[in-house]
Amino acid sequence: MKTMMTAILLSLSFAAVSAPVKTCNTTLSMPGETPVPTKMEIFDVGGTLKATVTQTVDGQTNSYDDKATIGDYPVREGLTEETDVEDLNPAESLVVHAMTLENDPVFEGKIRSGVALKKVRAAKVYTVGETTNMGGTAIVEARDSRGKALGSYLGGFLVSPCK
């Protein structure tokens, strides 16, 4: 019994310190606002995906955990910021949203994904928390038509390149 409890505790501690499946270090910023250094990590804890989000605001670092999901999606050629989002899969919606923000004159070119969005033909999407009618948060791992990595960015309400 003592051996079994030790084994269970060890397996739980290994799960808690396991390497992340995906990490996105970025700085969230809006014109006129203070930039917020952000780190999003996706972990597989015993077959369940978990996200840990760490942000530093005014010198204060805060972290929280949320559920996460992963999906792999094709991305159609020819998407633009004018594309109707009603018939798009999650990756396509995130790409169109990023295009929209990158090309919005209000942001004066200050919001960038860091990815050649017109070249994206597939994406692995790591969704953090729930997606609602107000949007969501996701790490988008973009690939071209040959499956070559184009880079990753944080998508959803804001868009920012992962470092």
N, C-alpha and C positions, 0 to 999 in steps of 0.2 A: 504494500500500500504506500509506504513512504517513497519507494522507488518510482511508483506511478505518479505521485504528486510532484516529485522532482522533475520528471520527464514533462509533465504538463506545464509546469512553471517555466521550464527551459524553452519549450516550444513557443509559449506565449511571449517570452522575452525576445526570442529570435524574430518573431513576427513583428514585434514592435520596433525593432531596429533594422529591419530588412531594407535593402536598397530600394529607392523609388523606381517605379515602372516608367515614370515620366516626370521631368522637372522643368519648370519655366521660371527663370529669373528675369524680371522686367521692372520697368519703372512706369507706373500709370501716371499720365498727366493730361490735363486739359489746359488750353490756353488761359492764362491768368490765374491758375491754381497752383498750389504747391505740389511738386511731384511726390508720388508715394512709391518707394521701393517695395516690391512685392515678390514673393516667392510662392509658387504653387507646386506642390508635390503630390503625385498620385502613387499610392501604395496598394499592393495586393496583400491583404492580411487574411490569410487562411481562406482564400478564394473569394473574399469580399473586397471590393475596391473602396478605398477611402482617400479623400483629399485632405491635405493640410495646407492652409493658406496662412502665410505670415506677412504682415505689413508693418512698416515703420512710418508713423505719423507724428510729427513734431517731436522726434527723438524717442518716442514711446513705441516699443515693439509689441504687437499683439498677434496671437495665433488662434485659429479655430479649425475644427475638423468638420468635414461634411462628407456626404456620400459622393461617389463618383461612378461614372459609367464610361465605357469605351465602345466606339463604333467605327467601322471602316466603310467609307463611302466613295463612289465614283463622283467626279465633278465634270459636268458637261462643258464643252468648248463654247465660247461665245457669250458667256455671262458678262453683264455690265451692271453698273449701278442702277440702270433703268429696268433690269429684269424683274418681272413680277415674282415675288417670293412665295406665292401661294402653292406652286407646284414643285418646290425645291426640297431636296433632302437636307438634313442638318448641316452637312459640310458645305453644300452649295449656298445655303442661307448665310452661313458665316463668311464665306468668300464674298458674296454680294454685299453684305453689310460692311465688310472691311473696305471694299471698293468705294462704297457710298461715303464713308467717313474720310477716306484718303482724298477723295475728289471734292469734298464739300468746302466751298470757299470760306465758310465761317471759321473753319479750323486752320486756314491759311497754310495748308500743307504740313501742319505740325503733328498730325496723327498718321502714323505709318505702321504697317504690319511687318515690314522688313522682308516681305516675300513678293516675288513677281506673280501677282494674283492671276493675271491672264494666262499664265502657264500651268496653273494648278489643274490636274486631271484626276486626282484622288487625294483623300485626306483621312487620316486617323483622327478622330475627334474624342478628346478626353473631357467629358462634361462634368463640371463641378456643381453639385447640388441639383436643384430642380430647375427645369426650364419652364417659364410661365409665359403668359401673353405679353409680359413686359420684357421678355428676353431671358438670357441666362449667361453663364460664364463657361468658357471652354478653351482648352489648349488645342490648337489646330496644327497638326503635323502634316504639312503639304508635300505632295509628290507630283512630278511631271508625268507626261505620257509614257515614259520609259521606266517609271517607278523610282526615279532618282529624287532624293530628298531636296526640296527647295528651301526648307527651313520651317520653323515653328513660330507661331504667334498666339498671343492671348486674344481671344475674340469674345464677342458678346456685346455688352453695353459699350465698353471701350475697346480699342484695338491697340496692341503694343507688341513689338517684337520680343521673342524669347532670346535670351543671351545664353 
